[in-house]
Structures are given as C-alpha cells and as structure tokens.
C-alpha cells in the first residue's frame, strides 16, 4: 500500500465552459451524484460526497487495478461516459476537489504545496466566501492566503477558512460519511431535449445502464431484469411514468455491452405516444455473480470477448420476437414424434428430466412416416430390408388428441442401398397394418 492516501475527485462539467465560481453555483441533481457514487464503489469502498463532487480514496485499490496510471485512466474514462468530465488526484480529499474544480489533473507523487499554491481563491468554497476582503490584501491564490499571519487571519475570518486550508494541505484531518449501497437501484435522468422516437432514448438509457452496472459490480451481483420508464415532457415530475419497458435476461449478467445491445433491440420495437422528457431505470432482481478468474498459466487461451450463446439468443429474440427463436424441449412420451416440443429460446425454464430410451433411436426422423411396399411379407426400400433388431412395441397416446394414438412395432433394418434405417409395423387395421419408414441412422 502507498505510504500516503490517494484521493480522486470527480466533478461535473468541462473546465473550459465556466469558471470555478460558476461551477460552484450550478445546481447538481442529487440522484445523479448519488448514482455516480454507487458506480465509484466498484473501485473502492471509500467513496463519499462533498459539495458538488464525489471523492474516492483509492490507495488500497492500486495493485488490484494495475497501478496508479491504469486505475486513474479507467476511472476517468468511465466518469466521462457518465457526464462527469473533471477528475483530479491529490494526497488529500479537499486538495483533489480544488484541483478538479480548476480543471487540473493533479498527481499523487507531487507535493501538495506545489499542486495547490497556484490555485485561485474560488477553488475552495470556504476561501471563496472570504475572497472579497482577501483580494484587497493582494491575495490571488491559495498560497497567498497561507502566507498571511495566522493569528490575524483567524481574527478577521471564519474558523472554517483556516480549517479548510489545513485540511486541503494535509495539516488537519478531514472526514466524511462513506456511501453505502441501497438494496434497490433506481436512477433518474432528465433529457436535454424532447425525444420523439424510442431508439433515440438510448443516449440517456446508456448513461443510466452504466450507472446500474457500476452498482452491480460494487455488489458483486448480476441482474435478472430491469425496467426502463419514461415520462412525457408535458407531465409534472410527481406524475407517474406513462411508459415502461421491462427487460429480462436468461442468465445473471452485468456486462454493459450486452445490456445495451439488448435494450436497443427492444427499443427498436417501441412506439412512443408523445415526446419524452425524462427517463428512469429500476432494478431489484439481482443474484450473486462471480467473475471468471483468468488463467495464470503461460500460453493459456483466454476467453474471446463477445456474446455468449445465451446473449445471442436474447438479442435475436428481442429483434425477431420470442416466438421466432425456439429451442427443443424433451418430453416424456413413447411416441418418437411427441418426444420433444418447441418453446421460446429466451425462456429460462428448467430442463425436464426425461428417461433415456430403452432401444436405439435415430437422430433424424421423417416429418411424416413413409409407407413401404412389402414383398413376401418383407418391407422394401431399394430392395429387401433385413431386420437387425426388434421388434420394440410402442402403445401410447390413447389419452391424447383423437387420431394421435400409436400401436407400433419398431425395428432396426438394413440393406446395402438404403443403409441403416428405423421402420415400424402398424398394428392398427385402420392404418393399413403395413410397414413405414420413420427415421435414418446416418
């Protein structure tokens, strides 16, 4: 562990569009900052909110995420996707916050005085409150204030000014309550403009889904379902949402890429009743999810990134409709044509326990049994067929739909031209009592 604390501060808004004082005055939606804090908990359990920022102490996570540079780049990339453009590093929490407000990246390996002395007065809220009379004394930067006589500064200013300076420079302790994860994820996002088509909602939904995946990573869990809700822009905030899209997954997951593709397929089939002004995302159905551990052996083949079969089935079912993507499900029935049924592949039903057949059965069945000619009471298929095994009697289906009952004697037969085939003799006189070809063994 590094010998000193390592703090990161995340602030909203690009530095080039406004001054630090203007950003301090900008209101920030509490839900957005709280959701960013939940997202940050996947990197460290030491996350807190202070003023308009989210602060993270990451000294215990550096080795886990590949070192200072790798962790810093990963957090910056993720925070930028969530709309939080400023990220700064420093050995103290308030020092990192002051740097982030000024658009400086900071560092953990440089002395605090070198990082903070040149910052303007409005980089710290308590100093900005006293900036009017401090500027008349010739103070333009935090270093100028620190060089003033401490006793006189204490008499003329609030105690919070000296305390904040000491905490920013690491001379006094600073603490804040750590964030804790809620049991249920619910985040809201006000869209910057009217959205009139459902696929265009993906811009805002993507930001909410990234927050959700961070919350899941911090809980070491995967989701089974989530609900995207929207409110039309001419309705009040306290009105109930007027539209929602529930999305289920076949297996627990927190892969943002798969969830985004899946949601995109579902939104492509939605038609909005009116323009949308606000989105919200809700998730309460989660399960523990342990990530696969990569191999430590040299030359081991790592898993190829991409969709698994279950994820591909989910995406195709969302695009084509669940009834168009089906999978076979075994059934306990002696009639070969009734030993499986087809169900939507996206359904996660438990597989039925079906006993193994007591006689050889071919992998390929004819859709309709083919009547065979007979010669001297022997079935014909490109010549005489030789019975190799059987008969295996099947009598079933009398309880089922009228006309589907079966009374047959199955045999395995062969000749040089037809190969190995599966035939049966119909025992019901109304069916002709003859021989039929029902399958092939290869």
FIZA-348935 format. One line per 5 residues: number of its first residue (from 1); their letters; for each residue x, y, z of C-alpha. Coordinates in pm, 1 decimal. Layout:
<drenpas>
NUM) a) X,Y,Z; ... .
</drenpas>
This chain:
<drenpas>
1) xxxxx) 0.0,0.0,0.0; 131.3,350.5,-80.4; 272.0,540.0,220.1; 20.5,822.6,174.9; -351.4,843.8,89.1 .
6) xxxxx) -452.9,868.6,-275.1; -766.8,1071.7,-339.1; -959.8,1125.2,-661.5; -1223.6,1396.3,-701.9; -1492.5,1377.2,-971.8 .
11) xxxxx) -1669.6,1699.0,-1069.2; -1930.7,1767.0,-1339.7; -1890.1,1991.9,-1639.8; -1593.3,2078.3,-1863.3; -1344.8,2328.2,-1722.0 .
16) xxxxx) -1338.5,2537.5,-2035.8; -1704.4,2636.7,-2024.9; -1718.6,2809.7,-1690.2; -1505.6,2938.1,-1407.2; -1472.2,2751.5,-1074.7 .
21) xxxxx) -1703.2,3004.7,-910.5; -1972.2,2948.2,-1172.1; -1947.9,2571.2,-1131.3; -1983.5,2607.0,-755.7; -2310.4,2791.0,-812.3 .
26) xxxxx) -2451.2,2537.0,-1056.4; -2717.0,2309.6,-901.0; -2648.4,1937.3,-928.7; -2920.0,1673.4,-922.4; -2871.0,1467.7,-607.6 .
31) xxxxx) -2973.2,1147.4,-779.7; -2700.4,1189.1,-1043.3; -2425.0,1243.8,-786.4; -2556.0,957.1,-575.8; -2564.6,724.2,-875.3 .
36) xxxxx) -2207.0,824.2,-962.1; -2108.4,738.5,-606.8; -2265.9,394.1,-644.6; -2073.3,350.0,-968.4; -1747.3,451.8,-797.1 .
41) xxxxx) -1791.8,187.4,-527.5; -1679.2,-79.7,-774.3; -1324.8,61.0,-743.2; -1303.2,127.5,-369.4; -1531.9,107.5,-64.9 .
46) xxxxx) -1411.7,453.9,43.1; -1640.0,684.1,-153.1; -1812.6,996.7,-22.1; -1994.6,1304.0,-149.2; -1883.2,1656.5,-68.7 .
51) xxxxx) -2036.5,1972.4,-212.5; -2091.0,1907.4,-584.0; -1826.2,1634.5,-610.9; -1774.2,1264.9,-548.5; -1449.8,1182.6,-365.0 .
56) xxxxx) -1270.0,846.0,-370.1; -979.8,721.6,-157.4; -810.0,456.5,-375.6; -475.3,379.0,-209.7; -591.0,26.2,-124.7 .
61) xxxxx) -705.8,-44.4,-482.7; -398.9,48.2,-685.8; -248.1,-301.3,-707.5; -586.5,-458.5,-774.7; -644.8,-241.6,-1083.7 .
66) xxxxx) -290.8,-244.1,-1223.7; -131.2,61.5,-1063.5; -188.3,435.0,-1037.4; -197.9,516.6,-1407.6; -423.9,227.3,-1509.7 .
71) xxxxx) -674.8,296.2,-1231.4; -677.5,670.0,-1298.4; -737.6,619.9,-1672.3; -1014.8,367.3,-1609.1; -1198.5,594.2,-1366.7 .
76) xxxxx) -1160.4,897.1,-1595.0; -1297.0,705.6,-1894.7; -1596.8,573.9,-1701.0; -1676.0,906.1,-1534.4; -1660.6,1086.3,-1869.4 .
81) xxxxx) -1916.8,842.7,-2012.3; -2143.3,934.9,-1721.3; -2109.4,1307.6,-1788.6; -1860.9,1387.8,-1509.8; -1578.6,1545.0,-1704.3 .
86) xxxxx) -1336.3,1660.0,-1432.5; -1112.2,1420.7,-1239.0; -814.3,1521.6,-1026.8; -572.9,1333.8,-799.7; -407.3,1454.2,-478.8 .
91) xxxxx) -293.6,1317.5,-141.2; -589.0,1493.2,31.4; -959.2,1492.5,-45.1; -1008.0,1870.8,-44.6; -686.4,1915.7,-240.7 .
96) xxxxx) -816.1,1686.2,-513.8; -1150.1,1868.7,-509.9; -983.7,2209.5,-552.0; -776.1,2080.2,-843.7; -1079.2,1924.0,-1014.0 .
101) xxxxx) -1276.0,2249.3,-988.9; -996.0,2426.1,-1173.3; -960.8,2162.0,-1442.4; -618.6,2040.3,-1318.1; -538.3,1669.3,-1325.2 .
106) xxxxx) -313.6,1676.7,-1017.1; -92.4,1386.5,-905.4; -22.7,1165.4,-605.6; 355.9,1189.0,-629.5; 392.5,1571.2,-623.2 .
111) xxxxx) 397.5,1778.6,-305.1; 70.9,1939.5,-204.9; 216.2,2289.8,-188.5; 334.9,2266.7,-547.7; -13.2,2147.8,-653.5 .
116) xxxxx) -230.0,2390.8,-456.1; -39.5,2716.1,-407.2; -119.4,2842.1,-756.9; -494.0,2770.8,-745.9; -740.5,3065.6,-739.5 .
121) xxxxx) -931.4,3155.4,-425.3; -1261.8,3018.2,-553.0; -1122.0,2664.1,-579.0; -1224.2,2609.6,-213.3; -1574.6,2707.1,-107.8 .
126) xxxxx) -1482.5,2846.3,236.1; -1199.3,3056.4,91.0; -1424.3,3182.9,-189.0; -1665.7,3313.6,76.2; -1388.0,3544.8,206.1 .
131) xxxxx) -1244.1,3630.2,-135.0; -1368.8,3993.4,-134.4; -1150.2,4119.9,150.9; -867.5,3872.8,81.4; -829.9,4015.9,-269.6 .
136) xxxxx) -798.3,4365.7,-120.2; -495.6,4236.0,72.5; -340.7,4128.7,-256.3; -426.2,3757.4,-230.3; -492.8,3596.3,-565.7 .
141) xxxxx) -407.1,3231.3,-495.2; -431.4,2983.0,-209.2; -57.4,3016.9,-146.8; -100.8,3389.7,-83.4; -358.4,3319.6,187.2 .
146) xxxxx) -136.2,3062.0,357.7; 147.4,3315.2,380.5; -66.9,3564.7,577.3; -9.5,3578.9,955.0; -219.6,3302.0,1101.7 .
151) xxxxx) -327.0,3491.2,1415.1; -454.4,3792.1,1221.5; -625.0,3569.2,967.2; -804.3,3384.7,1247.7; -934.5,3713.3,1395.7 .
156) xxxxx) -1066.8,3850.6,1067.3; -1216.8,3536.2,909.8; -1442.1,3247.6,994.0; -1284.4,2944.8,1154.9; -1388.4,2735.0,855.3 .
161) xxxxx) -1139.1,2915.0,630.3; -831.2,2810.8,829.5; -972.7,2466.1,890.0; -1042.7,2409.4,518.9; -694.7,2528.6,420.5 .
166) xxxxx) -537.7,2296.8,675.8; -744.4,2003.8,553.1; -664.3,2073.0,187.7; -288.2,2089.9,262.7; -297.0,1782.2,485.7 .
171) xxxxx) -228.1,1971.7,809.3; -561.3,1882.6,970.2; -775.0,1567.5,949.3; -1079.6,1558.5,725.3; -1361.3,1306.7,728.6 .
176) xxxxx) -1696.6,1246.2,563.8; -1952.5,965.2,585.4; -1882.1,685.4,337.3; -2150.5,598.3,86.4; -2341.1,273.2,129.3 .
181) xxxxx) -2521.7,84.3,-143.7; -2902.6,70.2,-145.2; -3077.6,-262.9,-182.3; -3263.4,-142.6,-491.9; -3124.1,57.7,-783.4 .
186) xxxxx) -3334.4,348.4,-906.8; -3189.0,640.5,-1101.9; -3349.6,924.7,-1295.0; -3222.1,1134.9,-1584.3; -3377.5,1449.1,-1728.6 .
191) xxxxx) -3317.4,1456.6,-2102.7; -3167.3,1774.3,-2255.1; -3445.7,1795.7,-2514.7; -3764.2,1635.7,-2643.9; -3713.8,1283.0,-2772.6 .
196) xxxxx) -3980.5,1167.7,-3016.8; -3859.1,818.0,-3114.6; -3786.3,527.5,-2884.4; -3445.9,432.2,-3036.4; -3324.6,786.3,-2962.5 .
201) xxxxx) -3377.5,716.2,-2590.6; -3061.9,500.7,-2598.4; -2844.2,809.7,-2541.9; -2992.7,867.6,-2197.6; -3056.2,499.5,-2123.7 .
206) xxxxx) -2687.7,423.9,-2185.3; -2583.9,659.0,-1904.8; -2834.2,500.7,-1666.3; -2723.9,148.9,-1760.5; -2357.9,233.2,-1696.4 .
211) xxxxx) -2454.4,355.6,-1350.0; -2650.1,33.9,-1296.1; -2352.6,-182.8,-1399.4; -2129.9,4.9,-1154.4; -2383.4,-57.0,-877.7 .
216) xxxxx) -2392.2,-426.1,-969.6; -2012.0,-450.4,-972.9; -1993.8,-294.7,-626.3; -2246.2,-552.2,-504.3; -2068.6,-835.8,-691.4 .
221) xxxxx) -2401.0,-927.3,-845.5; -2569.9,-967.5,-1181.9; -2921.2,-866.2,-1277.0; -3207.1,-1081.7,-1395.1; -3430.8,-796.3,-1506.9 .
226) xxxxx) -3457.7,-419.3,-1516.4; -3726.6,-168.7,-1614.5; -3675.9,144.3,-1823.0; -3950.4,401.8,-1760.8; -4018.8,733.7,-1929.6 .
231) xxxxx) -4229.7,1040.1,-1862.0; -4356.8,1271.8,-2134.4; -4225.4,1624.8,-2118.8; -4565.8,1789.8,-2066.3; -4625.6,1597.9,-1740.6 .
236) xxxxx) -4514.2,1704.1,-1395.7; -4230.5,1529.9,-1212.7; -4462.8,1386.8,-949.0; -4689.9,1227.4,-1212.5; -4646.0,852.1,-1256.1 .
241) xxxxx) -4441.3,735.5,-1558.6; -4655.3,692.0,-1868.2; -4448.2,422.6,-2035.6; -4214.1,145.7,-1936.3; -4013.6,-133.8,-2095.2 .
246) xxxxx) -3929.2,-438.9,-1879.7; -3624.6,-635.3,-1997.3; -3534.4,-982.5,-1871.1; -3212.9,-1177.9,-1917.6; -3169.9,-1554.3,-1944.7 .
251) xxxxx) -2872.8,-1554.8,-1705.5; -2738.2,-1313.4,-1444.7; -2513.0,-1052.3,-1605.8; -2365.4,-708.0,-1555.0; -2198.6,-673.6,-1895.4 .
256) xxxxx) -2282.2,-322.5,-2008.1; -2225.8,-402.5,-2376.3; -2473.8,-689.1,-2379.1; -2737.1,-496.8,-2181.3; -2705.8,-200.4,-2417.4 .
261) xxxxx) -2745.5,-420.4,-2726.0; -3042.2,-598.9,-2570.7; -3214.8,-274.6,-2470.7; -3150.2,-131.5,-2817.4; -3328.7,-426.3,-2980.0 .
266) xxxxx) -3631.6,-383.7,-2752.8; -3648.4,-5.7,-2800.1; -3645.9,-53.3,-3177.7; -3990.6,-216.4,-3142.6; -4141.8,55.5,-2918.9 .
271) xxxxx) -4354.1,345.6,-3045.8; -4382.3,646.9,-2817.8; -4722.0,804.3,-2760.0; -4567.8,1151.3,-2717.3; -4226.0,1317.1,-2683.6 .
276) xxxxx) -4027.8,1208.0,-2376.2; -3854.2,1444.5,-2136.0; -3731.6,1216.8,-1856.6; -3603.5,860.6,-1811.5; -3566.0,641.1,-1506.8 .
281) xxxxx) -3415.6,296.0,-1455.6; -3522.1,48.8,-1187.8; -3367.6,-284.2,-1084.8; -3440.6,-500.8,-782.3; -3393.7,-858.2,-911.8 .
286) xxxxx) -3026.7,-948.5,-875.1; -2820.8,-1259.3,-796.5; -2462.1,-1308.2,-674.7; -2224.9,-1317.3,-971.1; -1858.9,-1419.8,-951.9 .
291) xxxxx) -1639.4,-1317.9,-1242.4; -1434.0,-1591.5,-1409.9; -1072.2,-1593.9,-1294.0; -823.3,-1572.2,-1582.6; -559.8,-1843.7,-1608.9 .
296) xxxxx) -211.7,-1780.0,-1465.2; -50.6,-2044.2,-1688.2; 166.4,-1908.8,-1971.4; 17.7,-1959.1,-2313.4; -330.7,-2028.0,-2179.7 .
301) xxxxx) -607.0,-1941.6,-2422.4; -815.7,-1660.2,-2281.9; -1187.6,-1636.2,-2347.9; -1271.8,-1442.8,-2660.9; -1467.2,-1127.5,-2589.3 .
306) xxxxx) -1808.0,-1128.0,-2745.1; -2157.7,-1257.7,-2698.2; -2223.1,-1593.6,-2541.7; -2486.6,-1821.2,-2691.1; -2741.1,-1716.1,-2427.7 .
311) xxxxx) -2676.7,-1347.7,-2500.5; -2708.2,-1401.4,-2875.2; -3040.9,-1582.3,-2823.5; -3168.5,-1296.3,-2607.4; -3076.1,-1036.4,-2867.6 .
316) xxxxx) -3229.5,-1232.1,-3157.1; -3546.8,-1293.4,-2954.6; -3576.8,-920.5,-2886.5; -3525.1,-837.6,-3255.2; -3738.0,-1109.1,-3420.9 .
321) xxxxx) -3988.5,-1185.9,-3146.6; -3974.4,-1464.0,-2890.4; -4198.1,-1692.7,-3097.4; -3947.9,-1684.0,-3386.9; -3646.2,-1812.5,-3188.4 .
326) xxxxx) -3726.1,-2150.3,-3034.9; -3540.5,-2440.7,-2877.9; -3633.3,-2809.5,-2847.2; -3753.3,-2927.7,-2508.4; -3767.1,-3303.7,-2435.2 .
331) xxxxx) -4093.6,-3465.5,-2328.2; -4158.4,-3795.2,-2157.1; -4350.7,-3981.9,-2429.1; -4300.5,-4317.1,-2600.8; -4410.0,-4184.9,-2941.3 .
336) xxxxx) -4095.7,-4060.2,-3121.8; -4277.9,-3770.1,-3287.9; -4401.5,-3649.3,-2944.9; -4071.7,-3677.0,-2754.5; -3990.4,-3308.3,-2795.0 .
341) xxxxx) -4170.3,-2977.9,-2824.6; -4057.0,-2627.2,-2915.7; -4059.2,-2332.5,-2677.5; -3925.4,-1975.3,-2697.1; -3549.7,-1999.9,-2653.7 .
346) xxxxx) -3531.5,-1696.9,-2423.4; -3739.4,-1871.1,-2156.4; -3521.2,-1996.4,-1873.5; -3733.5,-2299.1,-1781.2; -3557.5,-2579.9,-1600.4 .
351) xxxxx) -3488.2,-2874.2,-1836.2; -3725.3,-3167.5,-1797.8; -3586.0,-3495.5,-1662.7; -3659.7,-3748.2,-1937.4; -3554.4,-4115.4,-1915.3 .
356) xxxxx) -3314.0,-4243.0,-2179.5; -3487.1,-4457.4,-2448.2; -3452.2,-4831.4,-2399.9; -3374.8,-4903.2,-2766.6; -3162.9,-4737.0,-3037.5 .
361) xxxxx) -3328.8,-4435.5,-3198.0; -3206.4,-4235.9,-3498.0; -3105.7,-3872.6,-3473.9; -3312.6,-3782.6,-3781.1; -3687.2,-3853.8,-3804.0 .
366) xxxxx) -3905.1,-3804.0,-4108.2; -4167.7,-3535.3,-4065.0; -4425.3,-3788.5,-4189.3; -4370.2,-4167.4,-4183.4; -4321.1,-4305.1,-4537.0 .
371) xxxxx) -4529.4,-4616.4,-4629.9; -4316.8,-4906.1,-4753.3; -4410.6,-5171.5,-5005.0; -4387.1,-5535.1,-4899.8; -4276.0,-5842.6,-5089.8 .
376) xxxxx) -4335.1,-6186.0,-4943.7; -4424.5,-6002.7,-4620.5; -4081.9,-5830.9,-4611.9; -4054.4,-5446.6,-4615.8; -3896.3,-5298.2,-4928.0 .
381) xxxxx) -3669.1,-4992.0,-4955.0; -3441.0,-5010.5,-5259.8; -3471.9,-5385.5,-5219.5; -3538.9,-5622.8,-4932.3; -3471.4,-5490.0,-4582.7 .
386) xxxxx) -3308.3,-5720.1,-4327.9; -3436.6,-5688.1,-3971.0; -3137.7,-5644.8,-3735.4; -3309.8,-5559.0,-3404.8; -3661.1,-5555.6,-3270.3 .
391) xxxxx) -3947.4,-5554.2,-3252.8; -3988.7,-5287.2,-2984.6; -4356.7,-5237.5,-2914.5; -4496.6,-4887.4,-2854.1; -4856.7,-4832.6,-2743.3 .
396) xxxxx) -4924.6,-4476.6,-2632.2; -5132.8,-4168.6,-2694.6; -5480.0,-4301.5,-2625.7; -5518.8,-4023.5,-2366.6; -5415.4,-3754.0,-2613.1 .
401) xxxxx) -5583.5,-3583.6,-2909.3; -5805.8,-3824.7,-3107.2; -5616.8,-3971.7,-3401.2; -5269.4,-3947.9,-3238.9; -5271.0,-4286.1,-3062.8 .
406) xxxxx) -4990.6,-4521.8,-3165.9; -4970.8,-4904.7,-3169.3; -4646.9,-4994.5,-3344.2; -4365.3,-5249.4,-3353.8; -4033.8,-5071.9,-3422.9 .
411) xxxxx) -3733.8,-5246.4,-3582.4; -3382.6,-5156.4,-3694.4; -3335.8,-5267.8,-4056.7; -3060.9,-5255.2,-4318.9; -2964.2,-5319.4,-4677.7 .
416) xxxxx) -2669.8,-5201.7,-4888.7; -2856.3,-4927.7,-5077.1; -3078.4,-4788.1,-4800.4; -2827.9,-4818.5,-4515.8; -2935.4,-4838.5,-4152.6 .
421) xxxxx) -3299.6,-4731.3,-4111.3; -3570.8,-4727.7,-3847.4; -3902.9,-4879.0,-3950.1; -4218.8,-4988.8,-3777.7; -4519.0,-5207.5,-3848.0 .
426) xxxxx) -4856.6,-5051.6,-3783.5; -5071.7,-5282.4,-3574.9; -5397.6,-5090.0,-3616.7; -5606.0,-5215.0,-3907.1; -5748.5,-4868.0,-3974.2 .
431) xxxxx) -5393.4,-4754.6,-4057.8; -5345.0,-5035.2,-4308.0; -5134.7,-5258.9,-4089.3; -4831.1,-5214.6,-4315.2; -4466.5,-5109.8,-4277.3 .
436) xxxxx) -4348.1,-4747.7,-4251.0; -4007.6,-4574.4,-4263.1; -3972.9,-4334.5,-3966.2; -3600.9,-4245.2,-3943.5; -3242.1,-4297.2,-4058.1 .
441) xx) -2925.4,-4370.6,-3861.7; -2679.7,-4159.8,-4054.5 .
</drenpas>
